[in-house]
């Protein structure tokens, strides 16, 4: 999602999401649109006064935050996963729950920052990934040079080196890509995280120990609850968007792809 080049202000049912001439990243615009849809739904449901002030610079009132939480509690009741579903998920993702698993890795980060052209940024990241995968092992310094030239992470000054990482030390979406496979080398696809696009090379793996299902069942169940909530939230936001008047933006799958209330 991007703001049109003509500078048109993006609105949800007439409520502006940004100031005239202001440029937002796709992520920020997505969050603001989702939050405004939920704020207006809370007003419609009688959980928030219709005199609630419109967001300022994307920030909503304390009352609106509480009302949205109440709205979601009512509209998206928690669904408890079955024991069978938990066991199936654990069988397919047992490595995620390994104790002591570590990965030594380095990366090139193409950071998503306010005003950046996300499509162009992704194209640059994919070109870097392709270049580093075309000639694996022929020049060990190529990755370090790419990190020094392109990475928006301080690690770029050290060749992109991240050292030894545990899943707990990483953003969840980053950890998922690193720890749910056994690959060593430059990963075949970009890793997308809240920070941007990563070209990642796994240098070494220490697998750790996989505990039995019974000892991690609670964690598995929580993961499935979160996934269920995210799915239902996407559907709910899509329904709200279809009933709303949106100007200056397109509400598509990327826009509604949220994993938690965008407050």
C-alpha positions as CSV (number, residue, x, y, z in Angstrom):
1,X,0.0,0.0,0.0
2,X,1.4,3.4,-0.9
3,X,0.1,6.9,-0.9
4,X,-0.7,8.1,-4.5
5,X,2.0,10.2,-6.1
6,X,-0.5,13.0,-6.6
7,X,-0.4,13.6,-2.9
8,X,-4.0,12.7,-2.2
9,X,-4.7,12.2,1.5
10,X,-5.7,8.7,2.4
11,X,-9.0,8.5,4.4
12,X,-11.3,6.0,6.0
13,X,-14.9,7.2,5.9
14,X,-13.6,10.7,5.6
15,X,-11.1,10.5,8.5
16,X,-7.6,11.4,7.3
17,X,-4.8,9.0,8.1
18,X,-2.0,11.6,7.5
19,X,-1.4,15.2,6.8
20,X,-1.5,16.6,3.3
21,X,1.9,16.1,1.6
22,X,3.1,13.6,4.3
23,X,4.6,10.4,3.0
24,X,4.2,7.2,5.0
25,X,5.7,3.8,4.6
26,X,3.3,1.0,3.6
27,X,3.6,-0.5,7.1
28,X,2.6,2.7,8.9
29,X,-0.2,3.4,6.5
30,X,-1.5,-0.2,6.9
31,X,-1.5,0.1,10.7
32,X,-3.2,3.5,10.7
33,X,-6.0,2.2,8.3
34,X,-6.6,-0.9,10.4
35,X,-6.7,1.1,13.6
36,X,-9.1,3.6,12.2
37,X,-11.4,0.9,10.9
38,X,-11.5,-0.7,14.4
39,X,-11.9,2.7,16.1
40,X,-14.9,3.5,14.0
41,X,-16.3,0.0,14.5
42,X,-16.1,0.5,18.3
43,X,-18.1,3.7,18.0
44,X,-20.7,1.9,15.9
45,X,-20.9,-0.8,18.5
46,X,-21.6,1.8,21.2
47,X,-18.3,1.0,23.0
48,X,-16.8,4.5,22.3
49,X,-18.4,7.9,22.2
50,X,-18.9,9.4,18.8
51,X,-17.2,12.5,20.0
52,X,-13.9,10.6,20.4
53,X,-11.2,12.7,18.8
54,X,-9.7,11.6,15.5
55,X,-6.2,10.2,15.6
56,X,-3.3,12.7,15.7
57,X,-0.2,11.5,13.9
58,X,-1.6,7.9,14.1
59,X,-2.1,8.0,17.9
60,X,-5.6,7.3,19.2
61,X,-7.1,8.1,22.6
62,X,-6.8,5.9,25.7
63,X,-10.5,5.4,25.6
64,X,-10.3,4.3,21.9
65,X,-7.6,1.7,22.8
66,X,-9.8,0.2,25.6
67,X,-12.9,0.2,23.3
68,X,-11.0,-1.6,20.5
69,X,-9.9,-4.2,23.0
70,X,-13.4,-4.7,24.1
71,X,-14.6,-4.8,20.5
72,X,-12.2,-7.6,19.6
73,X,-12.9,-9.6,22.7
74,X,-16.6,-9.6,21.7
75,X,-16.1,-10.0,17.9
76,X,-13.3,-12.5,18.0
77,X,-13.8,-14.9,20.9
78,X,-10.8,-17.1,21.8
79,X,-10.9,-20.5,20.3
80,X,-9.2,-23.3,22.2
81,X,-7.2,-25.6,19.9
82,X,-7.8,-29.3,20.3
83,X,-5.2,-31.7,21.6
84,X,-5.1,-33.3,18.1
85,X,-4.4,-29.9,16.5
86,X,-1.6,-29.2,19.0
87,X,0.0,-32.6,18.4
88,X,-0.1,-32.1,14.6
89,X,1.4,-28.7,14.8
90,X,4.2,-29.9,17.2
91,X,5.0,-32.8,14.9
92,X,5.5,-30.4,12.0
93,X,7.4,-27.7,13.9
94,X,9.2,-29.5,16.7
95,X,12.5,-27.7,16.0
96,X,10.8,-24.4,17.0
97,X,10.7,-25.7,20.6
98,X,14.2,-27.1,20.7
99,X,16.0,-26.1,23.9
100,X,19.5,-24.8,23.4
101,X,19.3,-24.5,19.6
102,X,21.6,-21.9,18.1
103,X,22.4,-20.5,14.7
104,X,25.4,-18.5,13.7
105,X,24.4,-16.2,10.9
106,X,25.0,-12.9,9.1
107,X,22.6,-10.8,7.1
108,X,22.1,-7.8,4.8
109,X,19.2,-5.7,6.0
110,X,17.2,-3.6,3.6
111,X,15.3,-1.6,6.2
112,X,11.7,-0.4,5.7
113,X,11.7,3.2,6.9
114,X,9.2,6.1,6.6
115,X,9.0,7.3,3.0
116,X,10.8,4.4,1.4
117,X,9.5,2.9,-1.8
118,X,8.9,-0.7,-0.5
119,X,8.5,-2.3,-3.9
120,X,11.8,-0.8,-5.1
121,X,13.4,-1.8,-1.8
122,X,12.3,-5.4,-2.2
123,X,13.6,-5.4,-5.8
124,X,17.1,-4.3,-4.5
125,X,17.0,-6.9,-1.8
126,X,16.0,-9.7,-4.3
127,X,18.8,-8.6,-6.6
128,X,21.3,-8.8,-3.7
129,X,20.0,-12.3,-2.8
130,X,20.3,-13.5,-6.4
131,X,23.8,-12.2,-6.7
132,X,25.0,-13.9,-3.5
133,X,23.3,-17.2,-4.4
134,X,24.7,-17.3,-8.0
135,X,28.2,-18.0,-7.0
136,X,28.2,-19.7,-3.6
137,X,31.5,-20.4,-2.1
138,X,33.6,-18.8,-4.8
139,X,34.5,-15.7,-2.8
140,X,33.9,-15.8,0.9
141,X,34.2,-12.0,1.1
142,X,31.3,-11.2,-1.2
143,X,28.7,-11.4,1.5
144,X,30.7,-9.2,3.8
145,X,31.2,-6.6,1.1
146,X,27.5,-6.7,0.3
147,X,26.6,-6.2,3.9
148,X,29.1,-3.3,4.1
149,X,27.6,-1.6,1.1
150,X,23.9,-2.2,1.4
151,X,22.9,-3.2,5.0
152,X,21.0,-0.8,7.1
153,X,22.0,-2.6,10.2
154,X,25.1,-1.7,12.3
155,X,26.3,-5.2,11.8
156,X,27.1,-4.2,8.2
157,X,30.3,-2.7,9.4
158,X,31.3,-6.3,10.5
159,X,30.3,-8.0,7.4
160,X,26.7,-8.5,8.5
161,X,27.8,-10.8,11.4
162,X,25.1,-11.5,13.9
163,X,27.0,-14.1,15.9
164,X,25.3,-17.0,17.6
165,X,21.5,-16.5,17.9
166,X,18.9,-18.3,19.9
167,X,15.2,-18.2,18.9
168,X,14.4,-16.1,22.0
169,X,16.9,-13.4,21.0
170,X,15.2,-12.8,17.6
171,X,12.0,-11.3,16.4
172,X,9.5,-14.2,16.1
173,X,9.1,-13.9,12.3
174,X,12.9,-13.8,11.9
175,X,13.4,-16.8,14.3
176,X,10.8,-18.8,12.4
177,X,12.8,-18.6,9.1
178,X,16.1,-19.4,10.8
179,X,15.1,-22.2,13.1
180,X,12.4,-24.2,11.2
181,X,14.8,-25.6,8.6
182,X,18.2,-27.3,8.5
183,X,19.7,-25.3,5.7
184,X,23.2,-23.9,5.9
185,X,24.3,-21.2,3.5
186,X,22.5,-18.3,2.0
187,X,18.8,-18.9,2.5
188,X,16.9,-19.2,-0.8
189,X,14.4,-16.5,-0.1
190,X,14.3,-13.1,1.6
191,X,13.4,-13.1,5.3
192,X,10.7,-10.5,6.0
193,X,10.6,-9.1,9.5
194,X,9.2,-6.0,11.1
195,X,12.5,-4.3,10.3
196,X,12.5,-5.0,6.6
197,X,13.9,-7.5,4.1
198,X,16.9,-9.6,5.1
199,X,19.3,-11.6,3.0
200,X,20.5,-14.2,5.5
201,X,23.4,-16.6,5.4
202,X,23.4,-19.4,8.0
203,X,27.0,-20.3,8.8
204,X,26.6,-23.0,11.5
205,X,23.8,-24.7,13.4
206,X,23.6,-26.3,16.8
207,X,20.3,-28.2,16.9
208,X,19.7,-28.4,20.6
209,X,17.4,-30.8,22.2
210,X,13.7,-31.3,21.3
211,X,11.6,-31.7,24.4
212,X,8.6,-34.1,24.4
213,X,5.2,-32.7,23.3
214,X,3.8,-32.8,26.9
215,X,6.3,-30.3,28.2
216,X,5.7,-27.7,25.4
217,X,1.9,-28.2,24.9
218,X,1.0,-24.9,26.5
219,X,3.4,-23.0,24.2
220,X,2.0,-24.9,21.2
221,X,-1.5,-24.1,22.2
222,X,-0.7,-20.4,22.6
223,X,0.8,-20.3,19.1
224,X,-2.3,-21.8,17.6
225,X,-4.5,-19.4,19.5
226,X,-2.4,-16.5,18.1
227,X,-2.7,-17.9,14.6
228,X,-6.5,-18.3,14.9
229,X,-6.8,-14.8,16.2
230,X,-4.7,-13.4,13.3
231,X,-6.8,-15.2,10.8
232,X,-10.1,-14.0,12.3
233,X,-8.8,-10.5,12.6
234,X,-7.9,-10.4,8.9
235,X,-11.4,-11.5,8.0
236,X,-13.0,-9.0,10.4
237,X,-10.9,-6.2,9.0
238,X,-11.7,-7.2,5.4
239,X,-15.4,-7.0,6.3
240,X,-15.0,-3.6,7.9
241,X,-13.1,-2.4,4.8
242,X,-15.7,-3.6,2.4
243,X,-18.4,-1.6,4.3
244,X,-16.2,1.5,4.5
245,X,-15.5,4.3,2.1
246,X,-11.7,4.3,1.5
247,X,-9.9,7.0,-0.4
248,X,-6.3,7.3,-1.4
249,X,-5.5,3.7,-0.5
250,X,-6.3,0.2,-1.5
251,X,-7.2,-2.3,1.2
252,X,-5.8,-5.6,0.0
253,X,-4.4,-8.8,1.5
254,X,-1.2,-7.0,2.4
255,X,-3.0,-4.3,4.2
256,X,-5.0,-6.6,6.4
257,X,-2.2,-9.0,7.1
258,X,-1.8,-8.2,10.8
259,X,-0.9,-10.5,13.6
260,X,-2.2,-8.5,16.5
261,X,-4.5,-5.5,17.1
262,X,-2.6,-2.6,15.4
263,X,-2.8,-0.3,18.3
